[in-house]
Amino acid sequence: MNQKVKVEYILNSKPVGIFVRVLDDKKFALGSTPTLGGCAIKKSISQPRALKKDGGPDLDVFCFYLKNDNDKSVFVIGSVVELVPE
């Protein structure tokens, strides 16, 4: 099932990490060819140590790593993109 996510942060590393806030159902699994905003991502999910304003863990934020670092230009902080987990 496709998910709407909001881009929270772009980690300029190798590979580039895109931190997103999941806006829909938090239950998902990545298949063989997942995409984020139409860009191929690696088949791994990372949950960074993001905190809420009250200091508790923010379990709605996930990090996905792009297969092609040049795709980072597609992402703008605050924009809503689609996660296709297939």
Secondary structure, DSSP 8 states (H G I E B T S, - for coil): --EEEEEEEEE-SSS-EEEEEE-S-S-----SS-EETTEEB-S--B----B-TTSSB-TTEEEEEBSSGGGGGG--TT-EEEEE--
